[in-house]
Amino acid sequence: MTPSNLRNLLPIVIGFGFLVVPSFYNLFTGIWSTEEQAHGPIILVLSLWLITRKWSEFMAAAHAGNSKVGWGLFVLALLLYIAGRSQQILAFEIGSFVLMGLSILLVKAGGAAVRVLWFPFFFMLFMIPLPSAIVAALTMPMKMAVSYVTESLLFMLGYPIARSGVILQIGQYQLLVADACAGLQTLLTLEALGLFYLNVVRHTSVFRNTMLALLIIPISFTANVTRVVTLTLITYYFGDAAGQGFLHGFAGMVLFISALILIIAVDSLLQSFVKWRAARHGGATGEAA
């Protein structure tokens, strides 16, 4: 992409900004300020970081393009934006920005350059909130499972705990396992964290990548259980005010830290297994020779 092409992008960037700024202001002061969707800005920042990380490779592959597909995607993105903004459909509004950015790059830089940035744009999809009906249908079974495992673990450890549905009774306190603690959005956020880790480390072993991607789901569930157990113990030892106050936010940090530690630990075990398998295969080959 030449300097003249970059200068040609300036009006597009300004126009894009006029659309983005009001919407993102509403997001940061609205849904992204809630606990359920607090991962939105994190996903955005990480996506932009991934783009800057690949920018030199993108520029090397860029060429002047006039993609019909790109213009088609741009028109579709504008229609989604109009529908989402006017009807307050956040999935359309946020999704339109992802699609619009992709279409602009496709038109101005060509398909080969856009393929370099496929993962950051795919990663941005985790910012899009799912329809509430889908979230409600899938969240309840997950909350039930997390509540059951939490009760079983703490009961085995000797704590006075009982459960009724998604309500935990420990000592004199009752805790409701909320959507933010064990919901579908939390699981998707942890899935995004795992995919981000996979993209950054870039293992050459297909087995290691595949297994780690599959194990992200049980890792996410384990991290959710860890968070609920932490909140339950905080409430038991320090009272309901502590559990619902500052330490509740800290439990959110526990969720992501424990998920990251589990991902790294499982990745280390897979690395040891791959090395062991490679050494065994090499030794068997040597003996056969």
GUBA-101817 format. One record per residue (C-alpha): residue number from 0; residue in one letter; chain; x, y, z. Coordinates in steps of 0.02 Angstrom, whole numbers, plus 50000, padded with zeros to 5 digits. Layout:
// GUBA-101817
<NUM,A,A,<X,Y,Z>>;
...
This chain:
// GUBA-101817
<0,M,A,<50000,50000,50000>>;
<1,T,A,<50079,50164,49944>>;
<2,P,A,<50080,50329,50042>>;
<3,S,A,<49951,50399,49920>>;
<4,N,A,<49836,50254,49959>>;
<5,L,A,<49859,50288,50144>>;
<6,R,A,<49810,50470,50116>>;
<7,N,A,<49656,50411,50023>>;
<8,L,A,<49607,50315,50178>>;
<9,L,A,<49595,50474,50283>>;
<10,P,A,<49418,50524,50228>>;
<11,I,A,<49362,50344,50256>>;
<12,V,A,<49438,50342,50430>>;
<13,I,A,<49353,50508,50473>>;
<14,G,A,<49185,50445,50410>>;
<15,F,A,<49209,50281,50503>>;
<16,G,A,<49248,50380,50660>>;
<17,F,A,<49084,50478,50647>>;
<18,L,A,<48992,50311,50653>>;
<19,V,A,<49100,50227,50784>>;
<20,V,A,<49121,50363,50916>>;
<21,P,A,<48936,50385,50965>>;
<22,S,A,<48907,50197,50966>>;
<23,F,A,<49061,50157,51067>>;
<24,Y,A,<49020,50296,51190>>;
<25,N,A,<48851,50214,51219>>;
<26,L,A,<48935,50044,51236>>;
<27,F,A,<49063,50103,51364>>;
<28,T,A,<48931,50193,51467>>;
<29,G,A,<48801,50057,51442>>;
<30,I,A,<48817,49871,51412>>;
<31,W,A,<49008,49865,51425>>;
<32,S,A,<48997,49939,51600>>;
<33,T,A,<48897,49787,51660>>;
<34,E,A,<48979,49633,51732>>;
<35,E,A,<48905,49517,51600>>;
<36,Q,A,<48980,49614,51453>>;
<37,A,A,<49136,49688,51534>>;
<38,H,A,<49243,49581,51419>>;
<39,G,A,<49191,49687,51268>>;
<40,P,A,<49325,49823,51284>>;
<41,I,A,<49455,49691,51328>>;
<42,I,A,<49416,49597,51166>>;
<43,L,A,<49425,49762,51069>>;
<44,V,A,<49596,49810,51141>>;
<45,L,A,<49668,49636,51113>>;
<46,S,A,<49602,49634,50934>>;
<47,L,A,<49682,49802,50896>>;
<48,W,A,<49845,49739,50973>>;
<49,L,A,<49838,49585,50861>>;
<50,I,A,<49814,49699,50709>>;
<51,T,A,<49964,49807,50754>>;
<52,R,A,<50065,49648,50782>>;
<53,K,A,<50026,49593,50604>>;
<54,W,A,<50030,49765,50524>>;
<55,S,A,<50200,49751,50439>>;
<56,E,A,<50150,49584,50364>>;
<57,F,A,<49984,49660,50310>>;
<58,M,A,<50071,49807,50225>>;
<59,A,A,<50189,49689,50134>>;
<60,A,A,<50042,49592,50063>>;
<61,A,A,<49934,49745,50024>>;
<62,H,A,<49898,49799,49846>>;
<63,A,A,<49773,49915,49765>>;
<64,G,A,<49608,49825,49755>>;
<65,N,A,<49432,49856,49692>>;
<66,S,A,<49346,49705,49763>>;
<67,K,A,<49162,49683,49721>>;
<68,V,A,<49149,49571,49873>>;
<69,G,A,<49221,49711,49979>>;
<70,W,A,<49093,49837,49916>>;
<71,G,A,<48954,49712,49943>>;
<72,L,A,<49010,49684,50122>>;
<73,F,A,<49021,49872,50148>>;
<74,V,A,<48840,49898,50092>>;
<75,L,A,<48785,49754,50204>>;
<76,A,A,<48881,49830,50350>>;
<77,L,A,<48795,49999,50324>>;
<78,L,A,<48623,49915,50320>>;
<79,L,A,<48665,49820,50480>>;
<80,Y,A,<48722,49982,50562>>;
<81,I,A,<48563,50074,50513>>;
<82,A,A,<48454,49932,50576>>;
<83,G,A,<48553,49908,50735>>;
<84,R,A,<48567,50093,50778>>;
<85,S,A,<48386,50136,50739>>;
<86,Q,A,<48310,49981,50820>>;
<87,Q,A,<48438,49967,50962>>;
<88,I,A,<48495,49793,50909>>;
<89,L,A,<48671,49788,50981>>;
<90,A,A,<48719,49628,50891>>;
<91,F,A,<48688,49715,50723>>;
<92,E,A,<48769,49878,50777>>;
<93,I,A,<48930,49801,50844>>;
<94,G,A,<48938,49671,50706>>;
<95,S,A,<48923,49807,50574>>;
<96,F,A,<49087,49887,50633>>;
<97,V,A,<49180,49722,50618>>;
<98,L,A,<49108,49694,50445>>;
<99,M,A,<49137,49875,50393>>;
<100,G,A,<49321,49874,50443>>;
<101,L,A,<49347,49710,50353>>;
<102,S,A,<49262,49773,50195>>;
<103,I,A,<49364,49935,50191>>;
<104,L,A,<49527,49840,50204>>;
<105,L,A,<49467,49717,50073>>;
<106,V,A,<49431,49857,49949>>;
<107,K,A,<49588,49959,49985>>;
<108,A,A,<49717,49822,50016>>;
<109,G,A,<49653,49664,49931>>;
<110,G,A,<49609,49490,49987>>;
<111,A,A,<49788,49430,50016>>;
<112,A,A,<49819,49568,50143>>;
<113,V,A,<49653,49540,50231>>;
<114,R,A,<49693,49355,50253>>;
<115,V,A,<49841,49409,50360>>;
<116,L,A,<49719,49491,50481>>;
<117,W,A,<49584,49357,50480>>;
<118,F,A,<49606,49309,50663>>;
<119,P,A,<49593,49484,50739>>;
<120,F,A,<49429,49512,50647>>;
<121,F,A,<49366,49340,50696>>;
<122,F,A,<49417,49379,50876>>;
<123,M,A,<49313,49539,50873>>;
<124,L,A,<49157,49432,50851>>;
<125,F,A,<49168,49390,51036>>;
<126,M,A,<49119,49572,51071>>;
<127,I,A,<48947,49542,50996>>;
<128,P,A,<48815,49502,51128>>;
<129,L,A,<48711,49350,51090>>;
<130,P,A,<48520,49358,51084>>;
<131,S,A,<48447,49352,51259>>;
<132,A,A,<48338,49201,51218>>;
<133,I,A,<48489,49095,51172>>;
<134,V,A,<48586,49156,51324>>;
<135,A,A,<48441,49116,51441>>;
<136,A,A,<48414,48943,51367>>;
<137,L,A,<48596,48890,51382>>;
<138,T,A,<48644,48982,51541>>;
<139,M,A,<48528,48892,51663>>;
<140,P,A,<48601,48716,51634>>;
<141,M,A,<48776,48788,51653>>;
<142,K,A,<48730,48875,51816>>;
<143,M,A,<48653,48714,51881>>;
<144,A,A,<48811,48617,51840>>;
<145,V,A,<48926,48747,51921>>;
<146,S,A,<48814,48755,52075>>;
<147,Y,A,<48814,48565,52092>>;
<148,V,A,<49003,48549,52078>>;
<149,T,A,<49030,48693,52200>>;
<150,E,A,<48914,48613,52327>>;
<151,S,A,<48996,48443,52308>>;
<152,L,A,<49173,48510,52327>>;
<153,L,A,<49137,48616,52480>>;
<154,F,A,<49033,48479,52561>>;
<155,M,A,<49178,48357,52541>>;
<156,L,A,<49290,48486,52624>>;
<157,G,A,<49174,48491,52774>>;
<158,Y,A,<49084,48656,52746>>;
<159,P,A,<48901,48671,52801>>;
<160,I,A,<48830,48695,52626>>;
<161,A,A,<48669,48647,52540>>;
<162,R,A,<48594,48686,52370>>;
<163,S,A,<48422,48719,52299>>;
<164,G,A,<48433,48740,52111>>;
<165,V,A,<48559,48880,52084>>;
<166,I,A,<48545,48946,52263>>;
<167,L,A,<48685,48896,52382>>;
<168,Q,A,<48659,48899,52570>>;
<169,I,A,<48822,48905,52667>>;
<170,G,A,<48811,48936,52853>>;
<171,Q,A,<48689,49079,52878>>;
<172,Y,A,<48711,49150,52703>>;
<173,Q,A,<48620,49118,52540>>;
<174,L,A,<48703,49147,52372>>;
<175,L,A,<48621,49151,52202>>;
<176,V,A,<48736,49091,52063>>;
<177,A,A,<48707,49233,51940>>;
<178,D,A,<48727,49234,51752>>;
<179,A,A,<48888,49335,51767>>;
<180,C,A,<48965,49201,51878>>;
<181,A,A,<48928,49048,51771>>;
<182,G,A,<48836,49105,51616>>;
<183,L,A,<48859,49078,51430>>;
<184,Q,A,<48943,49248,51407>>;
<185,T,A,<49073,49203,51537>>;
<186,L,A,<49108,49039,51449>>;
<187,L,A,<49126,49128,51281>>;
<188,T,A,<49244,49255,51360>>;
<189,L,A,<49355,49116,51425>>;
<190,E,A,<49346,49031,51254>>;
<191,A,A,<49407,49194,51178>>;
<192,L,A,<49550,49198,51305>>;
<193,G,A,<49601,49023,51255>>;
<194,L,A,<49595,49061,51069>>;
<195,F,A,<49697,49220,51099>>;
<196,Y,A,<49828,49117,51191>>;
<197,L,A,<49834,48991,51048>>;
<198,N,A,<49858,49128,50920>>;
<199,V,A,<49997,49213,51018>>;
<200,V,A,<50100,49057,51059>>;
<201,R,A,<50078,48981,50884>>;
<202,H,A,<50129,48800,50916>>;
<203,T,A,<50191,48700,50768>>;
<204,S,A,<50115,48539,50835>>;
<205,V,A,<49941,48509,50762>>;
<206,F,A,<49904,48385,50902>>;
<207,R,A,<49949,48512,51036>>;
<208,N,A,<49844,48650,50956>>;
<209,T,A,<49694,48536,50931>>;
<210,M,A,<49697,48463,51106>>;
<211,L,A,<49718,48632,51188>>;
<212,A,A,<49573,48703,51087>>;
<213,L,A,<49462,48557,51140>>;
<214,L,A,<49514,48570,51322>>;
<215,I,A,<49471,48755,51332>>;
<216,I,A,<49289,48708,51368>>;
<217,P,A,<49324,48604,51526>>;
<218,I,A,<49456,48732,51576>>;
<219,S,A,<49325,48869,51564>>;
<220,F,A,<49203,48768,51668>>;
<221,T,A,<49337,48736,51800>>;
<222,A,A,<49378,48923,51806>>;
<223,N,A,<49193,48962,51831>>;
<224,V,A,<49184,48837,51975>>;
<225,T,A,<49340,48916,52051>>;
<226,R,A,<49259,49087,52046>>;
<227,V,A,<49097,49029,52128>>;
<228,V,A,<49193,48931,52261>>;
<229,T,A,<49297,49087,52296>>;
<230,L,A,<49142,49197,52313>>;
<231,T,A,<49058,49068,52424>>;
<232,L,A,<49208,49057,52541>>;
<233,I,A,<49226,49247,52545>>;
<234,T,A,<49044,49262,52598>>;
<235,Y,A,<49061,49122,52727>>;
<236,Y,A,<49215,49196,52811>>;
<237,F,A,<49190,49385,52787>>;
<238,G,A,<49003,49408,52769>>;
<239,D,A,<48879,49450,52633>>;
<240,A,A,<48939,49630,52614>>;
<241,A,A,<49114,49571,52570>>;
<242,G,A,<49049,49443,52447>>;
<243,Q,A,<48942,49570,52356>>;
<244,G,A,<49061,49716,52370>>;
<245,F,A,<49239,49743,52313>>;
<246,L,A,<49288,49560,52335>>;
<247,H,A,<49152,49511,52209>>;
<248,G,A,<49248,49608,52077>>;
<249,F,A,<49407,49526,52137>>;
<250,A,A,<49326,49357,52109>>;
<251,G,A,<49308,49408,51927>>;
<252,M,A,<49496,49430,51921>>;
<253,V,A,<49513,49258,52001>>;
<254,L,A,<49409,49188,51858>>;
<255,F,A,<49524,49251,51721>>;
<256,I,A,<49686,49221,51817>>;
<257,S,A,<49636,49042,51858>>;
<258,A,A,<49583,49012,51678>>;
<259,L,A,<49749,49078,51613>>;
<260,I,A,<49847,48974,51738>>;
<261,L,A,<49749,48819,51690>>;
<262,I,A,<49776,48851,51504>>;
<263,I,A,<49965,48873,51530>>;
<264,A,A,<49972,48719,51643>>;
<265,V,A,<49878,48609,51519>>;
<266,D,A,<49985,48677,51377>>;
<267,S,A,<50142,48632,51475>>;
<268,L,A,<50076,48455,51502>>;
<269,L,A,<50037,48439,51317>>;
<270,Q,A,<50211,48502,51275>>;
<271,S,A,<50288,48369,51388>>;
<272,F,A,<50178,48236,51309>>;
<273,V,A,<50225,48291,51132>>;
<274,K,A,<50411,48287,51177>>;
<275,W,A,<50391,48117,51259>>;
<276,R,A,<50298,48049,51108>>;
<277,A,A,<50429,48121,50990>>;
<278,A,A,<50571,48047,51093>>;
<279,R,A,<50485,47877,51101>>;
<280,H,A,<50451,47880,50914>>;
<281,G,A,<50631,47927,50880>>;
<282,G,A,<50695,47791,50995>>;
<283,A,A,<50583,47661,50915>>;
<284,T,A,<50644,47715,50744>>;
<285,G,A,<50824,47701,50799>>;
<286,E,A,<50798,47526,50866>>;
<287,A,A,<50712,47470,50708>>;
<288,A,A,<50853,47540,50604>>;
